[in-house]
Amino acid sequence: MTVQHTTAGWAQALTRALHQAAGHAPLQDAARQLLGTGQAGPLNVNQGFATTKFPLPDGRVARPRLLITPLTATDWDRIETAICARPDAAALAGTAAISDQLTDPAHTAGIPIVPGPQDISHTCTCTPDAADTACPHSVALGILLTERVRTAPAPLFTLRGRPHQHLKKRLRTNSPAPQPAGPPAPAAEPAPARALHHDTRQLTAAVPAQATRAFRPIPDPVHLDLTQARPVLHAPLPEPPEPLPDSDALRALAADAAHRAGTCLDGQQLPEVRTPGGDIARFLSLPHGAAFRQAAMDHLGLDIVGMGHLHLAYTHGGPAGAAVYLEAFSIDHDTLAHAQASIQPLRPAPTATIVCEANRLTDEAAGIQLRYGPDGRWYPYRAPYGIWQPVPGPSPDPAQAYRAARRSHQRTS
């Protein structure tokens, strides 16, 4: 019999932990009354904390923050290994509807993903006395968070230290978790070097000491014909020893270095934003990098569709656009709030919910997502086939990026 997966258990487990952490029933009532006014700002979720804002009667703004203790990288590796070992792992955790079966630590290597009361703390700027204790604003923030994870548990993974996207990549590649690094093994001397060292010792032992100190004659000069081009090597070089890249990779790296040097000599500026993902996308866009497309897919955990979207992201936004596609960046709440206010007059459904997570602002009703990049620009995304893909038109102005996303929709419909 097929087990029906649900997600509501995430909200239930988190609600119990939040109630125990806050501890005061009157705070719960005050928080619900606060939410009833509809004045809560967007919910922003980052590693280790969630935040929002509420207006205060005196004109100030209350900024509550819910602090969640992240899990360690070792804990996450154990959790992912336990999940990936299950035959139904893709059904449990391969989509945004992460099954609430995973709220049971028995399915996650004994490590709870849902934080306990001891992992939760509150802060708020409403009054100095409430700086380190629960208040109606921070409790209301917890309610907003539980409503979010009721149907979309991924923000809870982000809060606990590792975005759900990391697990999805593991499930696609089915790669084993990285093992903790042990003490480094002594570097083995390459075989040719060992042989040369051994032969030198034998030769030194066989030759008298005074002979080794004697002057050796200067060799006769060699006549060089510099009028004709001659190949430097008469035979291909042997493959370099491990763990160096192979010859093809070394030639590609040399060609890439020459390309970058030529770019500088031509007076062109190299991109100011440098990230590993952005540099991989730049390398693949050049002729000498095209042969390494599959290796890049394996390294980044992308399928054919994902690699196509990475190429689009680089085409539309350069290295920064590729970096935005590959990973989420943490930004401050005010940046997201400003972007939400900027796009509000442009939204076709102004009362629909806007989801704010990390550097992403998602208008689900319009099918538009904006992602803030490390270069200070907003990158528009659309999901015509259920998967977010980059579209042209990044801009420092979120309203302009939103308009670009709408124009892209009109062209494709």
Secondary structure by P-SEA (a helix, b strand, c coil): cbbbbbcaaaaaaaaaaaaaaaccaaaaaaaaaaaaaccccbbbbccccccbbbbccccbbbbbbbbbbbbcaaaaaaaaaaaaaccccccccccccccccccccccccccccccccccbbbbbcccccccccccaaaaaaaaaaaaaacccaaaaaaaacccaaaaaaaaaacccccccccccccccccaaaaaaaaaaaaaaaaccccccccccccccbbbbcccbbbbcccccccccccccccaaaaaaaaaaaaaaaaaaaacccccccccaaaaaaaaaaccccccaaaaaaaaacccaaaaaaaaaaaaaccaaaaaaacbbbbbcaaaaaaaaaaacccccccccbbbbcccbbbcccccbbbbbccccbbbbbbccccbbbbbccccccaaaaaaaaaaaaaaac
